[in-house]
């Protein structure tokens, strides 16, 4: 009887190289690639976090500016009686001759007629030193019947280094 072919092939003893090939663990290249991928992921997460924080701060400032503009507008509870003393420019904007040249700024700053704005100190604390606020009256239907036509009162708060603006307006008959 013949011996099977398998048994005729001599077995090779296990060598040192084969033992190292079967060892478990990570190579240095695998560790470096893992660290690089993890670093990219963490960098992206950090950048996203910073962007969200900046957006949150912008929204909070805009909300504060909106509150200030709306509070200034609520000061006007009735039609300013002084508007009968004003003149109009060629664009039918109410102009105040007592402030200076009537063609420089459209509208009438009604804070000089007893309407008060929020405290400048409060506004600067909440929105920064560059924040400004205005309360201006316009005649959208023209000045022919200034005492009977509706007027538009606009409250504007400007803040930030890029000149962000929040505006609220009402019409008064």
Protein Blocks (a to p, Z undefined) as FASTA:
>chain_A
ZZdfklmpccddddfklmmmmpgcddfklmmmmmmmmmmmmmmmmmmmmmmmmmmmmmmm
mmmmmmmmmmmmmmpmbdcfklmmpccdfkopacdfklmcfklpgcjdfklnopacddfk
lmmmmnojkbccddddddfkojklmmlmccdddddddedjkopacddddddZZ
